[in-house]
């Protein structure tokens, strides 16, 4: 891997991820035996059959396979589905699905080759809303969409007693982070970020780091102040891995911007 932009004391993905799932919600086998048809606004149609607690048979057009997945119920009737692909180890995909309203959000991630996208983070994300089941029948509730609701918020995330991070949501495109407790203490940066509102008090947040090849995706449930998600990145040994994470959320402060001076 290309480390030319990494400071000498900067931790690799696997060096800070150990234990970062301590406060994560447990997985569930509630989807076992279920089948989903997901139609995205991007035009993709994906069929999923959950054949066991951790294997999903999927098909999309002429492509098909059976791969690992995990499901977590992150709110009532809302599932965070994290999938990897044996034939495409540089990619993963998450589906956030509300089985009651039939609203869906897909986030596909891919670790790009070094030099493939100069000046951009190595890990790319593609976001798309969709519906569950018959696409001709309107879904209920609000449609997931990009949101500015987090701009100006400072919050602390406790992933474990040894993993406490501060997030400052700067704009619709970037956020700042620093490690308060843990092996990265004293480190921080500003990285690319995306926030979508999934439902009332429910947000999906993703970031893509510049210095090391890693990205993350989290579901924020503000009703219980819980963050649930995962990382995709390249380890210190050059392997691409999908790792779980989860935290308790504590809101700290909110910056209010003057008229005409709000961030992008």
C-alpha positions as CSV (number, residue, x, y, z in Angstrom):
1,X,0.0,0.0,0.0
2,X,1.1,3.6,-0.6
3,X,2.0,5.3,2.7
4,X,3.6,8.4,1.3
5,X,1.0,10.7,2.9
6,X,0.9,8.9,6.3
7,X,2.7,10.5,9.2
8,X,5.2,8.1,10.9
9,X,3.1,7.7,14.0
10,X,-0.2,7.4,12.2
11,X,-2.1,4.2,13.0
12,X,-3.3,1.8,10.4
13,X,-6.9,0.8,10.2
14,X,-6.4,-2.5,12.0
15,X,-4.3,-0.9,14.8
16,X,-7.1,1.3,16.0
17,X,-10.1,-1.0,15.1
18,X,-9.4,-3.7,17.7
19,X,-12.1,-3.4,20.3
20,X,-14.0,-0.7,18.5
21,X,-17.2,-2.9,18.4
22,X,-17.4,-3.3,22.2
23,X,-20.5,-1.1,22.5
24,X,-22.0,-2.3,19.2
25,X,-25.5,-3.7,19.1
26,X,-25.7,-7.5,18.7
27,X,-26.4,-9.2,15.4
28,X,-29.8,-10.8,14.8
29,X,-30.9,-13.9,12.8
30,X,-34.4,-12.3,12.4
31,X,-34.0,-12.2,8.6
32,X,-33.2,-15.9,8.2
33,X,-35.7,-17.4,5.8
34,X,-36.8,-14.0,4.4
35,X,-36.5,-12.8,0.8
36,X,-36.1,-9.2,-0.2
37,X,-36.5,-7.5,-3.6
38,X,-34.9,-4.1,-3.5
39,X,-35.4,-1.5,-6.3
40,X,-33.1,1.5,-6.1
41,X,-33.6,4.9,-7.7
42,X,-30.3,4.4,-9.5
43,X,-32.0,1.7,-11.5
44,X,-30.5,-1.3,-9.8
45,X,-32.7,-4.2,-8.7
46,X,-31.3,-6.7,-6.2
47,X,-32.9,-9.9,-4.9
48,X,-31.8,-11.2,-1.5
49,X,-32.5,-14.5,0.1
50,X,-31.3,-14.9,3.6
51,X,-30.6,-18.7,3.7
52,X,-28.9,-18.7,7.2
53,X,-27.9,-16.4,10.0
54,X,-24.8,-15.3,8.0
55,X,-25.3,-16.3,4.3
56,X,-27.3,-14.4,1.8
57,X,-28.0,-15.6,-1.8
58,X,-28.2,-12.5,-4.0
59,X,-28.8,-11.7,-7.7
60,X,-28.6,-8.6,-9.7
61,X,-29.2,-8.9,-13.4
62,X,-26.9,-11.6,-14.7
63,X,-24.7,-11.5,-11.6
64,X,-25.5,-13.8,-8.6
65,X,-23.7,-15.4,-5.6
66,X,-24.0,-16.5,-2.0
67,X,-22.0,-14.5,0.4
68,X,-21.5,-13.4,4.0
69,X,-23.8,-10.9,5.7
70,X,-24.7,-9.7,9.1
71,X,-28.0,-8.0,10.2
72,X,-28.6,-5.7,13.2
73,X,-31.9,-4.3,14.2
74,X,-30.9,-0.7,14.8
75,X,-34.4,0.6,15.4
76,X,-37.9,-0.8,15.5
77,X,-38.4,-2.6,12.1
78,X,-35.1,-1.1,10.8
79,X,-32.3,-3.5,9.8
80,X,-28.6,-2.6,9.0
81,X,-27.5,-5.3,6.6
82,X,-23.7,-5.5,6.0
83,X,-22.6,-7.7,3.0
84,X,-19.2,-8.7,1.6
85,X,-18.4,-10.5,-1.7
86,X,-15.9,-13.3,-2.0
87,X,-15.5,-12.6,-5.8
88,X,-15.1,-8.9,-5.2
89,X,-13.0,-8.5,-2.0
90,X,-12.4,-4.8,-2.5
91,X,-16.2,-4.1,-2.3
92,X,-19.0,-4.3,0.3
93,X,-22.5,-3.0,0.4
94,X,-24.9,-2.0,3.2
95,X,-28.6,-1.9,3.0
96,X,-30.6,0.0,5.7
97,X,-34.2,-1.4,5.4
98,X,-37.3,-0.5,7.2
99,X,-39.6,-3.5,6.8
100,X,-42.7,-1.6,7.8
101,X,-42.4,1.5,5.7
102,X,-40.5,-0.4,2.9
103,X,-37.9,2.4,2.7
104,X,-34.3,1.4,1.8
105,X,-30.9,3.1,1.6
106,X,-28.0,1.4,-0.2
107,X,-24.4,2.4,0.3
108,X,-21.8,0.6,-1.9
109,X,-18.1,0.9,-1.0
110,X,-15.0,0.0,-3.0
111,X,-11.3,0.2,-2.2
112,X,-9.8,1.8,-5.3
113,X,-6.4,1.0,-6.7
114,X,-3.6,3.4,-5.7
115,X,-3.5,6.2,-8.1
116,X,-7.0,5.4,-9.5
117,X,-8.5,8.7,-8.2
118,X,-5.6,11.2,-7.4
119,X,-6.5,13.6,-4.6
120,X,-9.4,11.6,-3.4
121,X,-9.8,9.0,-0.6
122,X,-8.9,5.5,-1.6
123,X,-12.3,4.1,-0.5
124,X,-15.3,5.4,-2.5
125,X,-19.0,5.3,-1.5
126,X,-22.1,5.4,-3.7
127,X,-25.5,6.2,-2.0
128,X,-28.9,5.4,-3.4
129,X,-32.4,5.3,-1.9
130,X,-34.9,2.7,-2.8
131,X,-38.0,0.6,-1.9
132,X,-38.5,-2.9,-0.6
133,X,-40.9,-5.2,-2.5
134,X,-43.3,-4.1,-5.3
135,X,-41.8,-0.9,-6.7
136,X,-45.1,0.1,-8.2
137,X,-46.6,0.4,-4.7
138,X,-45.6,3.6,-2.9
139,X,-43.6,3.2,0.2
140,X,-44.7,4.8,3.5
141,X,-43.0,7.5,5.5
142,X,-40.2,9.9,4.4
143,X,-37.9,9.0,1.6
144,X,-34.2,8.8,2.7
145,X,-32.3,11.8,1.4
146,X,-29.2,13.9,2.0
147,X,-29.4,16.0,5.2
148,X,-27.8,19.1,6.7
149,X,-29.2,18.4,10.2
150,X,-25.8,17.5,11.7
151,X,-24.0,20.6,10.5
152,X,-22.6,22.5,13.5
153,X,-23.0,19.6,15.9
154,X,-20.2,18.4,18.1
155,X,-20.7,14.9,19.6
156,X,-18.6,12.3,21.4
157,X,-18.7,8.6,20.5
158,X,-17.7,6.0,23.0
159,X,-17.0,2.7,21.2
160,X,-15.3,1.2,24.2
161,X,-13.6,2.4,27.4
162,X,-10.5,2.6,25.2
163,X,-12.1,4.2,22.1
164,X,-13.6,7.7,22.6
165,X,-13.8,10.1,19.6
166,X,-15.1,13.6,19.0
167,X,-16.9,14.5,15.8
168,X,-17.5,18.0,14.6
169,X,-19.8,18.1,11.6
170,X,-18.4,21.0,9.6
171,X,-20.5,21.0,6.4
172,X,-22.5,18.9,4.0
173,X,-19.2,17.6,2.7
174,X,-16.7,17.3,5.5
175,X,-16.4,16.6,9.2
176,X,-13.5,16.8,11.7
177,X,-12.5,14.1,14.2
178,X,-10.1,13.7,17.0
179,X,-9.3,10.8,19.3
180,X,-9.8,11.6,23.0
181,X,-9.1,8.2,24.5
182,X,-7.2,5.4,22.7
183,X,-4.2,4.5,20.6
184,X,-4.9,7.4,18.3
185,X,-5.0,10.0,21.1
186,X,-3.7,13.3,19.8
187,X,-4.5,12.4,16.2
188,X,-7.3,14.1,14.2
189,X,-8.2,15.2,10.7
190,X,-10.8,16.6,8.4
191,X,-12.2,14.1,6.0
192,X,-15.0,13.8,3.4
193,X,-18.4,12.9,4.8
194,X,-21.9,12.2,3.8
195,X,-25.1,12.4,5.9
196,X,-28.6,11.1,4.9
197,X,-31.7,11.3,7.0
198,X,-33.4,7.9,7.1
199,X,-36.4,8.8,9.3
200,X,-37.2,10.9,12.3
201,X,-34.2,10.9,14.7
202,X,-32.5,8.4,12.3
203,X,-29.4,9.3,10.3
204,X,-26.9,7.4,8.2
205,X,-23.4,8.9,8.3
206,X,-20.4,7.9,6.2
207,X,-16.8,9.2,6.0
208,X,-13.8,8.6,3.7
209,X,-10.3,9.2,5.1
210,X,-7.6,10.9,3.1
211,X,-4.5,9.7,5.0
212,X,-5.2,6.0,5.2
213,X,-7.4,3.9,2.9
214,X,-10.5,3.4,5.1
215,X,-14.1,4.4,5.1
216,X,-17.0,3.9,7.5
217,X,-20.8,3.8,7.6
218,X,-22.9,4.3,10.7
219,X,-26.6,4.3,11.5
220,X,-27.4,6.9,14.2
221,X,-30.5,6.2,16.3
222,X,-31.0,9.5,18.3
223,X,-33.9,8.0,20.2
224,X,-31.5,5.8,22.1
225,X,-28.3,7.6,21.2
226,X,-26.6,4.6,19.6
227,X,-24.3,4.4,16.6
228,X,-24.1,1.1,14.7
229,X,-21.9,0.4,11.7
230,X,-18.7,-0.9,10.2
231,X,-15.4,0.0,8.5
232,X,-14.0,-1.0,5.1
233,X,-10.3,-0.5,4.7
234,X,-6.7,-1.8,4.1
235,X,-4.8,-3.2,7.1
236,X,-1.2,-2.7,7.9
237,X,-0.5,-6.1,6.1
238,X,-2.2,-4.8,3.0
239,X,-5.4,-6.9,3.4
240,X,-8.8,-5.5,2.7
241,X,-11.2,-6.1,5.6
242,X,-14.7,-5.2,6.7
243,X,-14.8,-4.6,10.5
244,X,-17.7,-3.9,12.9
245,X,-18.0,-0.9,15.1
246,X,-20.6,0.7,17.4
247,X,-20.8,3.5,20.0
248,X,-22.8,5.4,22.5
249,X,-23.5,9.0,21.4
250,X,-23.3,12.0,23.6
251,X,-24.3,15.4,22.0
252,X,-22.1,18.2,23.3
253,X,-22.5,21.6,21.5
254,X,-24.2,23.1,18.5
255,X,-22.8,26.0,16.4
256,X,-25.5,28.3,15.0
257,X,-24.5,30.2,11.9
258,X,-25.5,33.7,11.0
259,X,-27.7,34.3,8.0
260,X,-25.8,34.0,4.8
261,X,-22.7,32.4,6.5
262,X,-23.8,28.8,6.7
263,X,-21.3,26.2,5.4
264,X,-22.0,24.4,2.1
